[in-house]
Each structure stands twice: as structure tokens, then as C-alpha cells.
Amino acid sequence: MEGRRPRVFLACGVFKGIIQTPTSRHLNAQTQLLDAGLYATPKKLNARVQEQVNAIASA
């Protein structure tokens, strides 16, 4: 569909095995995994998530 943005899963790297399965690949979605340790540094986590959201929005 024209004008429709692709689906993007932005998730913690801990969920890689769950998200990147043969079944999930049929969803026609891009997966972006963040470092699993970011939860330990909330400011870095917030900044990294915002960077990814901004990059997705401008794509």
C-alpha cells in the first residue's frame, strides 16, 4: 500500500529467540533489537529507544 510504513518491532535483545522465528518472519516486519543490558541504565535506554523511534519515523 502506498504511503504505508513498514512494521518494525523494536525490542530488547533478550527476546531475539522469540521474535526472530520462522513464523514471525511471515509478518513482513523489520526487527530491531536493543542491547539487553540497557535496562540497567534507564537514561541510556530512553535515549536509545528515542533514537530508534526517530530513525523509524524518518525512514
ChimeraX attribute file (.defattr): number of C-alpha atoms within 10 A of each C-alpha:
attribute: neighborCount
match mode: 1-to-1
recipient: residues
	/A:1	5
	/A:2	4
	/A:3	5
	/A:4	6
	/A:5	10
	/A:6	12
	/A:7	12
	/A:8	13
	/A:9	12
	/A:10	15
	/A:11	16
	/A:12	16
	/A:13	16
	/A:14	13
	/A:15	12
	/A:16	15
	/A:17	8
	/A:18	11
	/A:19	18
	/A:20	12
	/A:21	10
	/A:22	9
	/A:23	9
	/A:24	12
	/A:25	12
	/A:26	8
	/A:27	9
	/A:28	10
	/A:29	12
	/A:30	13
	/A:31	16
	/A:32	14
	/A:33	16
	/A:34	19
	/A:35	12
	/A:36	14
	/A:37	11
	/A:38	16
	/A:39	13
	/A:40	9
	/A:41	9
	/A:42	10
	/A:43	11
	/A:44	12
	/A:45	17
	/A:46	12
	/A:47	11
	/A:48	15
	/A:49	16
	/A:50	12
	/A:51	12
	/A:52	15
	/A:53	14
	/A:54	11
	/A:55	10
	/A:56	14
	/A:57	9
	/A:58	7
	/A:59	8
